[in-house]
Amino acid sequence: MFTSAKNLPGLLLLVLILTCINCKQRTPGTEEEASTRPIDSLQIVMAAPARQPHPTLFPFGMELSSFDLTQVLGNEAGDCTTRLREYRKDSLRIVTDSTDCHEYGVHNQYFLFNMDSPEQVHIFEYYPQYDPSGESVIYIATETIYVLSQQPPKSYVRTDSLIQPEPGQMKTDFETDLIPDPDALQEDLRVELASLEEAVENDYDFSFIVSTNENPDSSDPRKDIFLTSESWKYPVWINEGAAVELIPKEEYKDLGIPKAAVFSIDSKHNNKNYIYYGLIEGSELMIYLRVIDINHGPENNFGLHKMESLEQHSPKHSYYICYHAGESSEEMLMLAYDENDTALWAEFKGSTARQILVKKEERITVTADRPSEDHFYEIFKDGYPVGTFRLTSTDNWSHAYYQLQTTVAEQKFSMDQKRSTGERTNRTSPCF
C-alpha cells in the first residue's frame, strides 16, 4: 500500500543513511572508483616494441679453430693490403676477406658457405673521423649482414660511432629489409671470390718468351720476358728478367698463389725470385707480382703488376716520323705511331718488310735541367724477338737506336725534321 505524505521525510533520511554505508564498503581501485578520477591522473602503461633478432655474426656460431686453413692469399694496392683466407670443414666453408687501408679505414668481409652455396655474409667496415684539433678520433662503423639461407633473404644494416673499432662494440639496432635481387648478390660474391676457385678452361694457351742479345759483347745485355697467346696477334712485355720456370700447381698454396691462376712463373734476377701469376677477370688479364729476396725472404705481398685486355685489336697508325742515319746518308728509317705516341712498326728504305715493335717500358732522366725520355721496344719477326729499338727524345729532337741480337753496336738514326712535319702537325703520309 502507498505510504502517506506525512511519513515521506523519514523515509528519505533512511535511504540517505543506507547509501552512505554502501559507499564506505566499496573496494578502492575498482572500476567504479577509477571512473570518478580525473583523466590526467591515470597512469598509462604501453608495451615496449619487440627487438628485432639479428643473425649470428662471424664466426657464425662456430669454432674457427676446428676448420682447416686451405688457402691464404694476399696482395697490395696503393696504401691498402688485402688478406684472403679460406677455411673448410666437411661441407662448410668460411672465407675471411680483410682490407686494411690504415688511416683511410678498414673493410672486413666474412662469408659462410654450405655445399658451396652462400648462406650468410657479414661485413664490418669503418673509417676514422678526427675532431678539428686532430687530437682525438672516433670511428664511423657500418655493419651489414646478408642472410641468404632464409626465405625470403634479408639484409640487416646498422651504423654507429665507436671509440674502438670492434664489431662487438656496436650498440645500435639493425634495420631489416628484404634483399631485392638475391641472384645478383650471389653472382657478385662468385666474382669477388673467384680467385679461390679452380682455374677454368680457357682458349688463350699462354706461353713465355725470354729475349736476350746473343752477342756477349753487346751494349744491351738485358733480358726481357714476354707473354704470348695463340689468341693474340702481338706478345705482351712482362718485365726485365731472366729465364722463367713454370711453378707447379702443388706449390701454389705455399707461395700464396690462387688456385684460379691461369699461369704462374718464377724468374730469378739479381739474387731475387720474381713470382708472377695471371688471373682472368672478365675480359682482362690481371698479372700479379711478388718479389722474394733469396737471402732475406719475401719483400712484399703480391701486387697488381700489369693489366692487359684479352681482346687484342690491331692498332691503327696515326702519324709517321722519318729518320736518317746522317745528313748525307741515303739510309732512312720510318716509324709509324698510334694516337698515344706508341711506335707500332719500323721500315727501312728499300725494304718492304715491316718490323713489328712491342713496347717494353719508358724512362725519364734529367741532365743539366733537361729532361730526356727513353722508350724501349723489342723487334719481333715471325713471332720471335730479333732486336731492339731505343727511342730517345730531348726537347724537340728524337733519335732512334737500332740493334739486332746478332750485332755488337747500335746503329743511330736522327729525326728528319723537314720530312717528319706535315702541313700543321705530324706527317700523316709515309716517309717514302
Helices and strands as residue ranges (DSSP letters): G 5-7, H 8-24, H 31-34, G 39-41, G 64-66, E 68-77, E 80-89, E 92-100, G 102-104, E 106-114, E 117-130, E 137-147, E 154-162, G 167-169, E 175-178, H 182-192, G 194-196, E 207-212, E 223-228, E 236-240, E 244-246, G 249-251, H 252-255, E 263-269, E 272-281, E 284-293, E 297-298, E 302-309, E 319-324, E 332-337, E 343-348, E 355-367, E 370-381, E 384-394, E 397-404, E 411-415, H 417-420
